[in-house]
Amino acid sequence: MRKQYHILNGDSLKEHFPESIQGEIIVAKECLVDGSVKGKSLTDFFKTRAEFISSNYDGCTEQDYFEKTVPEFQKMQMIPDYSDINLWFEDDLFCQVNLWFTVNLIFNSLRSSKVFLIRPAIHNQFGFGGLSEIELINAYKQKAQITELDKIALLWNFYQNNDIEELVKTANKLAQKYPFILNAVEAHINRIPNENGPGRPKQTLIDIMNELGTDSFGAVFKEFNKRESIYGFGDLQVKRLFDEVKNNG
């Protein structure tokens, strides 16, 4: 019988992962949608991320990153041949960027392993977190094998190198089977500041603050999640943008 591995996007799903689903759990403990992802090697990349996370996320040191985050990615690389690898990722940009990196990481290590994608049947701001145990089991039963690992792995390379043209080209090639990838890529492009504005997320925050007549983060964050669930940002990511908007007047 093939060994089962489940790669989850964050610890929240792990906390209520159905016990009836057999297999080893590995957690992608990252938010690659936020901050620099530069690095000529995997070692350089992890150093870049450790520095960014420790500088911008309270309660996480560089040592924490290398002791808690890096080992999970190393586990992915050590998955044995002839395994089934189940990727539990949602459609929003936060999850998609982590997915692209994960696929890129395991792609060259695969030997006769099969990779499956598991997505929520209903896509909303709560994602897997809004599903019951039965709904999670049903999502697992509906898993779909990924046969385009090479192209999805390339998405990470293009994202990391900020190659928007190739990112869009590859997303379009995958669009018929994975339309949510193109949606995420478009959301990424729209958040890049240009001469016409500060980018979609910041503009949405400005609009919400003006419409609600408040700069209370709690109220603004709640409304942002309703309008911009495509980004999948948590409170930490939105708070960084929120503070930048406030500081810039």
SERO-4910 file (N, C-alpha, C, O; in steps of 0.05 Angstrom, whole numbers):
BEGIN
 pado doro    nc1    nc2    nc3   cac1   cac2   cac3    cc1    cc2    cc3    oc1    oc2    oc3
  Met    A     17    -24      0      0      0      0     18     25      0     37     27     15
  Arg    A     10     44    -16     26     69    -19     23     86      7      2     88     18
  Lys    A     45     97     16     45    114     39     31    141     32     34    151     10
  Gln    A     16    151     51      1    175     47     14    198     62     21    196     86
  Tyr    A     17    221     49     27    245     61      7    268     56     -3    270     34
  His    A      3    284     76    -15    307     74      0    332     79     10    336    102
  Ile    A      3    350     60     16    375     64     -6    397     67    -21    402     49
  Leu    A     -7    408     91    -27    428     98    -16    456     97      8    460    103
  Asn    A    -32    475     89    -23    502     88    -30    516    114    -50    530    117
  Gly    A    -12    513    134    -16    526    160    -26    507    181    -36    485    175
  Asp    A    -22    515    206    -29    498    229    -58    496    235    -67    477    248
  Ser    A    -74    515    225   -103    516    233   -117    491    224   -134    480    239
  Leu    A   -112    481    200   -125    457    190   -116    433    206   -131    414    211
  Lys    A    -90    432    213    -79    410    228    -95    405    254    -98    382    263
  Glu    A   -103    427    267   -117    425    293   -143    410    291   -152    399    311
  His    A   -156    411    268   -182    396    266   -182    377    241   -203    373    229
  Phe    A   -158    366    235   -156    348    213   -168    321    221   -163    311    243
  Pro    A   -186    310    204   -200    285    212   -181    262    218   -163    255    202
  Glu    A   -185    250    241   -169    227    249   -172    203    231   -155    186    229
  Ser    A   -195    201    218   -201    178    201   -185    179    175   -184    159    161
  Ile    A   -173    202    168   -157    203    144   -128    196    151   -114    211    166
  Gln    A   -119    174    142    -93    163    149    -70    177    134    -74    186    111
  Gly    A    -47    179    146    -24    190    133     -8    209    150    -19    219    170
  Glu    A     16    215    142     33    233    157     27    262    149     23    268    125
  Ile    A     26    280    168     19    308    163     45    325    164     61    323    182
  Ile    A     47    341    143     69    361    142     56    388    138     37    391    122
  Val    A     66    408    151     53    435    150     71    456    137     94    459    145
  Ala    A     61    469    117     75    492    105     70    516    123     49    529    122
  Lys    A     90    523    139     87    545    159     98    570    147    118    581    158
  Glu    A     86    581    126     97    604    113     75    623    104     51    615    103
  Cys    A     83    647     96     65    666     83     80    680     61     86    704     62
  Leu    A     87    664     41    105    674     20     93    696      3    107    709    -13
  Val    A     67    701      7     54    723     -7     64    750      4     59    771     -8
  Asp    A     77    750     27     84    774     41    115    775     44    127    757     56
  Gly    A    127    797     34    155    801     38    173    790     16    163    777     -3
  Ser    A    199    794     19    218    785     -1    220    755     -2    219    741     19
  Val    A    223    744    -26    226    715    -30    252    710    -46    255    689    -58
  Lys    A    271    729    -45    295    726    -60    314    705    -48    313    700    -24
  Gly    A    331    694    -65    351    675    -56    361    659    -79    345    645    -93
  Lys    A    387    659    -84    398    644   -106    398    614   -101    398    597   -119
  Ser    A    397    607    -75    396    579    -67    374    576    -46    364    596    -36
  Leu    A    367    551    -40    347    547    -19    357    557      8    341    568     24
  Thr    A    382    554     13    394    565     38    391    595     40    384    606     60
  Asp    A    398    609     18    395    638     17    366    646     20    360    666     34
  Phe    A    349    631      7    320    637      9    310    635     38    296    653     47
  Phe    A    317    614     51    308    611     79    320    633     97    307    642    115
  Lys    A    344    641     91    356    663    107    340    689    102    335    704    121
  Thr    A    333    694     77    317    718     70    291    718     85    282    738     97
  Arg    A    278    695     85    251    692     98    254    695    128    237    707    141
  Ala    A    274    683    140    278    684    169    282    713    178    271    721    198
  Glu    A    297    728    162    302    756    168    276    772    166    270    789    183
  Phe    A    261    767    145    236    782    141    215    775    163    204    793    175
  Ile    A    211    750    168    191    742    188    198    752    215    181    763    230
  Ser    A    223    750    223    231    759    250    229    789    253    225    799    275
  Ser    A    232    803    231    231    833    232    203    844    231    198    866    240
  Asn    A    184    828    221    157    838    216    135    824    231    112    833    231
  Tyr    A    141    801    242    120    785    256    129    782    285    148    767    291
  Asp    A    115    795    304    122    793    332    121    764    342    104    749    335
  Gly    A    140    758    359    140    732    371    154    710    356    154    687    364
  Cys    A    166    717    333    179    697    316    208    707    311    212    727    298
  Thr    A    227    692    321    255    698    317    266    683    293    254    664    283
  Glu    A    290    690    284    303    675    262    308    646    271    305    628    255
  Gln    A    315    643    296    319    615    306    293    599    305    293    576    298
  Asp    A    270    612    312    244    599    310    239    590    281    230    567    277
  Tyr    A    246    607    262    241    600    234    256    575    226    246    557    213
  Phe    A    282    574    234    298    551    226    292    526    243    299    504    234
  Glu    A    279    529    266    272    506    282    244    495    276    239    472    281
  Lys    A    226    513    267    198    505    264    189    504    234    174    486    226
  Thr    A    198    523    219    188    525    191    205    509    172    195    492    157
  Val    A    231    513    172    249    499    153    247    468    155    247    455    134
  Pro    A    246    456    179    244    427    181    220    415    166    221    393    156
  Glu    A    198    430    166    174    420    152    179    418    122    171    399    109
  Phe    A    193    438    111    199    438     82    219    416     76    219    403     55
  Gln    A    237    411     95    257    389     91    243    362     92    251    344     77
  Lys    A    222    359    108    206    334    108    194    329     80    193    306     71
  Met    A    185    351     67    173    348     41    193    336     21    186    319      5
  Gln    A    217    345     23    238    335      5    246    306     11    258    293     -6
  Met    A    240    297     34    247    270     43    225    249     39    228    226     47
  Ile    A    203    258     27    181    239     23    191    216      5    203    221    -16
  Pro    A    187    191     14    198    168     -2    184    164    -28    161    173    -32
  Asp    A    197    149    -46    186    143    -72    160    127    -69    155    114    -49
  Tyr    A    144    128    -90    119    112    -91    100    119    -69     87    102    -57
  Ser    A     99    145    -63     80    155    -43     57    170    -56     59    178    -80
  Asp    A     36    175    -41     15    193    -50     17    218    -33     16    217     -9
  Ile    A     20    241    -47     24    266    -34     -1    283    -38     -8    290    -61
  Asn    A    -15    289    -16    -40    304    -18    -36    333     -9    -29    338     14
  Leu    A    -41    351    -27    -36    380    -21    -63    393    -14    -81    395    -31
  Trp    A    -65    402     10    -90    415     20    -86    446     18    -77    458     37
  Phe    A    -94    457     -5    -90    486     -9   -115    498    -21   -129    485    -36
  Glu    A   -121    523    -13   -144    536    -23   -137    554    -48   -115    553    -58
  Asp    A   -157    569    -57   -154    583    -83   -143    611    -80   -135    623   -101
  Asp    A   -142    623    -56   -134    650    -54   -104    653    -58    -89    633    -59
  Leu    A    -95    678    -62    -67    683    -69    -48    674    -47    -27    662    -53
  Phe    A    -55    678    -22    -38    669      1    -32    639     -2     -9    630     -1
  Cys    A    -53    623     -6    -50    594     -8    -36    586    -34    -19    568    -34
  Gln    A    -42    600    -56    -31    593    -82     -1    597    -83     13    580    -93
  Val    A      9    619    -72     38    623    -72     52    601    -56     73    591    -65
  Asn    A     41    594    -33     52    572    -17     51    546    -33     69    530    -31
  Leu    A     29    542    -47     26    518    -64     48    516    -85     61    496    -89
  Trp    A     52    538    -99     72    539   -121     99    532   -110    114    517   -122
  Phe    A    106    543    -87    132    537    -75    134    508    -67    154    495    -72
  Thr    A    113    498    -55    113    470    -46    116    451    -69    132    432    -68
  Val    A    102    456    -91    104    439   -114    132    441   -126    144    421   -134
  Asn    A    143    465   -127    170    469   -137    190    453   -120    209    441   -131
  Leu    A    186    454    -94    204    441    -76    205    410    -79    226    398    -79
  Ile    A    181    399    -82    179    369    -84    182    359   -112    187    335   -116
  Phe    A    179    376   -132    178    366   -160    203    350   -168    200    328   -179
  Asn    A    226    361   -162    251    347   -170    258    324   -152    276    309   -158
  Ser    A    243    321   -130    249    298   -112    230    275   -117    234    253   -105
  Leu    A    210    278   -134    190    258   -138    201    234   -154    214    238   -175
  Arg    A    195    210   -145    202    186   -160    177    168   -159    173    154   -139
  Ser    A    162    168   -180    138    151   -182    118    156   -159    104    138   -151
  Ser    A    118    180   -150     98    188   -130     75    202   -145     79    214   -167
  Lys    A     52    202   -133     29    215   -144     22    239   -126     23    237   -102
  Val    A     15    261   -139      8    285   -124    -21    293   -130    -30    294   -153
  Phe    A    -36    298   -108    -64    305   -110    -69    332    -98    -56    340    -78
  Leu    A    -88    347   -109    -96    372    -98   -124    369    -85   -142    358    -97
  Ile    A   -126    380    -61   -151    379    -46   -159    408    -40   -144    423    -28
  Arg    A   -183    415    -49   -193    442    -45   -221    441    -32   -235    421    -34
  Pro    A   -228    462    -18   -255    463     -6   -277    462    -27   -273    474    -49
  Ala    A   -298    448    -22   -320    448    -41   -333    475    -44   -343    483    -65
  Ile    A   -333    490    -22   -344    517    -21   -321    536    -15   -307    533      5
  His    A   -317    556    -32   -295    574    -29   -305    601    -17   -319    616    -30
  Asn    A   -296    607      7   -303    632     20   -279    641     37   -258    628     36
  Gln    A   -282    662     52   -260    673     68   -251    654     90   -229    658    100
  Phe    A   -267    634     97   -259    615    118   -245    590    108   -231    577    123
  Gly    A   -248    584     82   -235    561     70   -239    535     85   -261    529     93
  Phe    A   -217    520     89   -219    495    103   -229    499    132   -242    482    144
  Gly    A   -222    523    143   -229    528    171   -259    529    175   -268    526    198
  Gly    A   -275    533    154   -304    534    157   -317    508    151   -342    507    151
  Leu    A   -302    487    147   -313    461    141   -315    442    165   -298    443    183
  Ser    A   -335    426    166   -338    406    187   -321    382    180   -309    381    159
  Glu    A   -319    364    199   -303    339    195   -313    324    170   -298    314    154
  Ile    A   -339    322    168   -351    307    146   -345    321    119   -338    308    100
  Glu    A   -346    347    120   -340    362     95   -311    360     87   -304    359     64
  Leu    A   -293    359    107   -265    355    101   -260    327     90   -244    324     71
  Ile    A   -273    307    101   -271    280     90   -281    278     61   -269    265     44
  Asn    A   -303    292     56   -314    292     29   -295    307      9   -292    299    -14
  Ala    A   -282    328     19   -263    342      2   -240    324     -5   -230    324    -27
  Tyr    A   -231    308     15   -210    289     10   -218    268    -11   -202    260    -28
  Lys    A   -243    259    -10   -252    239    -29   -254    250    -57   -253    236    -77
  Gln    A   -256    277    -59   -258    290    -85   -231    299    -96   -230    315   -115
  Lys    A   -210    290    -84   -183    300    -92   -178    294   -121   -188    274   -132
  Ala    A   -162    311   -134   -156    308   -162   -125    306   -166   -110    322   -155
  Gln    A   -117    287   -182    -88    284   -187    -78    307   -204    -90    316   -223
  Ile    A    -54    317   -196    -41    339   -212    -22    326   -231     -3    312   -224
  Thr    A    -27    330   -257    -10    319   -278      7    341   -291     23    335   -309
  Glu    A      5    366   -282     19    388   -293     39    400   -272     42    424   -270
  Leu    A     52    382   -258     70    391   -236     92    409   -247    100    428   -233
  Asp    A    102    403   -271    124    419   -281    116    448   -285    131    467   -279
  Lys    A     92    453   -296     83    480   -301     77    495   -275     83    518   -272
  Ile    A     65    481   -256     59    493   -230     84    500   -215     86    520   -201
  Ala    A    104    482   -218    131    488   -205    143    513   -217    156    528   -203
  Leu    A    139    517   -243    150    541   -256    137    567   -246    150    588   -246
  Leu    A    112    565   -237     99    589   -227    115    601   -204    116    625   -202
  Trp    A    126    584   -187    142    594   -165    167    609   -175    173    631   -166
  Asn    A    181    597   -195    204    611   -206    197    638   -216    212    658   -212
  Phe    A    175    640   -231    167    666   -242    158    686   -221    164    710   -222
  Tyr    A    144    676   -200    136    693   -178    161    703   -163    163    727   -157
  Gln    A    179    685   -157    203    693   -142    220    713   -157    231    731   -145
  Asn    A    221    711   -183    237    729   -200    221    753   -210    231    769   -226
  Asn    A    196    755   -201    179    777   -209    176    779   -240    176    801   -251
  Asp    A    175    756   -253    172    754   -282    142    752   -288    131    731   -292
  Ile    A    129    775   -288    100    777   -292     91    765   -318     71    750   -319
  Glu    A    106    770   -340     98    761   -366     97    730   -367     77    719   -377
  Glu    A    117    717   -357    117    688   -357     97    676   -337     86    655   -342
  Leu    A     93    690   -315     74    682   -295     46    680   -308     31    661   -304
  Val    A     39    701   -323     13    702   -336     11    681   -358    -10    668   -361
  Lys    A     32    678   -374     32    658   -396     27    630   -385     11    615   -395
  Thr    A     41    624   -363     38    597   -352     10    593   -339     -2    572   -342
  Ala    A      1    614   -326    -26    612   -314    -47    608   -335    -67    593   -331
  Asn    A    -44    621   -358    -63    618   -380    -62    590   -392    -83    579   -400
  Lys    A    -39    578   -392    -36    550   -402    -51    531   -384    -60    510   -392
  Leu    A    -52    538   -358    -65    521   -338    -94    528   -333   -108    514   -318
  Ala    A   -103    549   -346   -129    561   -339   -153    543   -343   -172    544   -328
  Gln    A   -152    526   -363   -175    509   -369   -181    489   -346   -204    485   -338
  Lys    A   -160    478   -335   -162    458   -313   -161    472   -286   -174    463   -267
  Tyr    A   -145    493   -284   -141    507   -258   -147    537   -261   -128    553   -259
  Pro    A   -172    544   -265   -178    573   -269   -171    590   -245   -166    614   -247
  Phe    A   -171    578   -221   -166    593   -197   -136    602   -196   -130    622   -183
  Ile    A   -119    589   -211    -91    598   -212    -89    625   -226    -75    643   -217
  Leu    A   -103    627   -248   -103    653   -263   -116    675   -246   -107    697   -247
  Asn    A   -137    668   -231   -149    688   -214   -129    699   -193   -128    722   -187
  Ala    A   -114    680   -182    -94    688   -162    -72    705   -174    -63    725   -163
  Val    A    -63    697   -198    -42    712   -212    -52    741   -218    -37    760   -214
  Glu    A    -77    743   -227    -88    770   -232    -90    787   -207    -85    811   -207
  Ala    A    -97    774   -185    -98    788   -159    -70    798   -151    -67    820   -141
  His    A    -50    781   -156    -22    789   -150    -14    813   -167     -3    832   -156
  Ile    A    -20    813   -192    -13    835   -210    -27    861   -201    -15    882   -201
  Asn    A    -52    858   -193    -68    881   -185    -59    894   -159    -66    916   -153
  Arg    A    -43    879   -144    -34    891   -118     -8    907   -121      1    920   -103
  Ile    A      4    905   -145     29    919   -150     24    949   -154      8    956   -172
  Pro    A     36    967   -139     31    995   -142     40   1005   -170     59    994   -181
  Asn    A     27   1025   -180     35   1037   -206     28   1067   -205     20   1077   -185
  Glu    A     31   1080   -228     26   1109   -229     -3   1116   -224     -9   1139   -218
  Asn    A    -20   1097   -226    -49   1102   -222    -59   1097   -194    -81   1104   -187
  Gly    A    -42   1085   -177    -51   1080   -150    -33   1062   -134    -13   1052   -145
  Pro    A    -40   1057   -109    -22   1042    -91    -25   1011    -93    -12    997    -78
  Gly    A    -41   1002   -112    -47    974   -114    -74    967   -101    -83    981    -84
  Arg    A    -86    945   -111   -113    939   -103   -118    936    -73   -137    948    -63
  Pro    A   -102    921    -58   -108    918    -30   -108    944    -15   -126    950      1
  Lys    A    -87    960    -19    -86    986     -6   -109   1004    -14   -120   1018      3
  Gln    A   -116   1004    -40   -138   1021    -49   -164   1012    -36   -181   1029    -29
  Thr    A   -167    986    -33   -191    976    -20   -192    985      9   -214    992     19
  Leu    A   -170    984     23   -169    994     50   -176   1023     52   -191   1032     70
  Ile    A   -166   1039     34   -172   1068     33   -202   1072     29   -215   1088     42
  Asp    A   -213   1057      9   -242   1059      3   -259   1052     28   -278   1065     34
  Ile    A   -251   1030     41   -266   1021     65   -265   1042     87   -285   1048     99
  Met    A   -241   1053     92   -239   1073    113   -255   1097    107   -268   1109    125
  Asn    A   -256   1105     82   -272   1129     74   -302   1123     76   -317   1139     86
  Glu    A   -310   1099     67   -338   1092     67   -349   1088     95   -371   1097    101
  Leu    A   -333   1075    112   -342   1070    140   -337   1094    158   -348   1095    180
  Gly    A   -320   1112    149   -314   1136    165   -299   1128    190   -303   1140    211
  Thr    A   -281   1108    188   -266   1099    212   -238   1089    203   -234   1081    181
  Asp    A   -220   1091    222   -194   1079    218   -189   1058    240   -166   1052    247
  Ser    A   -211   1047    250   -210   1025    269   -202    999    254   -217    991    236
  Phe    A   -180    987    261   -170    964    246   -190    941    246   -193    928    225
  Gly    A   -202    936    268   -220    913    270   -243    915    250   -249    895    236
  Ala    A   -256    938    248   -278    942    229   -268    941    201   -281    929    183
  Val    A   -245    953    196   -235    954    168   -226    926    159   -231    918    137
  Phe    A   -213    911    177   -204    884    171   -227    866    164   -225    850    145
  Lys    A   -248    868    179   -272    851    175   -283    856    147   -290    838    133
  Glu    A   -286    882    139   -297    889    113   -277    881     91   -286    873     69
  Phe    A   -252    884     96   -232    877     76   -234    847     69   -233    840     45
  Asn    A   -237    831     89   -239    802     84   -264    795     67   -263    777     51
  Lys    A   -285    810     71   -309    805     55   -305    812     26   -313    797      8
  Arg    A   -291    834     21   -288    844     -6   -264    831    -21   -265    828    -45
  Glu    A   -244    824     -6   -219    815    -19   -210    787    -10   -187    783     -4
  Ser    A   -229    769     -8   -222    742      0   -203    728    -19   -189    709    -12
  Ile    A   -201    739    -44   -182    728    -63   -153    729    -53   -137    713    -62
  Tyr    A   -147    748    -36   -120    750    -26   -114    731     -3    -91    723      0
  Gly    A   -134    724     13   -129    705     35   -112    716     57   -101    701     72
  Phe    A   -109    742     58    -92    754     78   -103    750    106   -127    752    111
  Gly    A    -85    745    125    -92    744    153    -90    772    165    -83    791    151
  Asp    A    -95    774    191    -94    800    204    -67    813    203    -64    837    201
  Leu    A    -46    796    204    -19    807    204    -12    820    177      0    842    177
  Gln    A    -20    807    155    -14    819    129    -30    844    124    -19    864    114
  Val    A    -56    844    132    -72    867    128    -63    890    146    -64    914    138
  Lys    A    -55    884    170    -46    904    189    -22    919    179    -19    943    182
  Arg    A     -4    905    166     20    918    154     12    938    132     22    960    131
  Leu    A     -7    929    115    -17    947     94    -32    971    106    -29    993     97
  Phe    A    -48    964    126    -65    984    140    -47   1006    152    -53   1030    149
  Asp    A    -26    998    165     -8   1017    178      6   1034    157     11   1058    162
  Glu    A     14   1022    135     27   1038    113      8   1058    102     16   1081     96
  Val    A    -18   1051     99    -38   1070     89    -41   1093    108    -41   1116    100
  Lys    A    -43   1087    134    -47   1108    154    -22   1126    155    -25   1151    157
  Asn    A      1   1114    155     26   1130    157     31   1148    132     44   1168    134
  Asn    A     19   1140    110     22   1156     86     -1   1176     82     -3   1189     62
  Gly    A    -18   1177    103    -40   1196    102    -63   1188     84    -83   1203     82
***
